[in-house]
């Protein structure tokens, strides 16, 4: 599966350690991963509704064995431009 490109192999050990730090188990890391990018904001009128679309996608795609998580871009989290 495509998400294996970021989690399988010796060179991806740092990636797996970050998933583990987020609380994922080995079994959860082995499952397919799907990312949702969201540019919702209140400044651009055409983007103000995007948060509702993302919530609908998450609600429709998450089974009991899966769990969504959110992450701020590292630039935002560290104060970098």
N, C-alpha and C positions, 0 to 999 in steps of 0.2 A: 504494500500500500504506500501511497505517496508520503504519508507522515513518518514512515520508517526512515526516510532520508535524514530526519533530524534527531532520531533517537536510537538507531542501531549502529553497532560497531564501537571499537575501542576509542576512536577519535570523538565520539559523541558522549563520552562519559560525563563531561561537564554539563551537557544539556540535561542528561538524566538526573544529575545531582540537583539541578534547579527544580526539576519536576518533583523530586523527592522532598525538597525544601518546601514546596508548595503543598505537601501532604499527599501526593499521589502515591499509590502502591505500585509494586512491580506489575501487577495484573492490569491496573489502569493505564500504565505507561505502554503496555503491549497493545492495547486497543487502538483503533483508528482515532486520530485527533482531527478536529475541524476547527479552524479559527474564523472568527467573524470580526472584520474590521469595521469600525463605526466612526463616521465623521460628524455625528450629530452635534449641534451647537445652537445657541440662541442668537447668534449674530447674523447668520445667513438664513434668510427666510426659507429657502429651498431645502435646508437641512434640519429644520426644527422638528420634523416628524420622524426622523430616522431612528430615534431612540425607541419609539413604539414598534417599528419594524424589527429592530434587533431583538426586542423582548419577545415578539411573536415567533421569530425564527428559533430563539433559544427554547421557548416553551414547546414548540413543535418538534424539535430535534433531540431533546434530551430524554433518554430512557431512564428507568430507575437505577440502572447500573452506571450511568454516566453523570457527570456533574460539570456545570459551566463554571468558569472563573473569569474574573476581569483583571486587567493589568493596565497600568498607565504606561505610556511610552517612556523609555528610560530618560529621554531628554526632559520630559515634564517632571519626572520624579526627582531628578537631580538638579533641576533648575537650569539645565543647559539650553541654549537656543535651538 
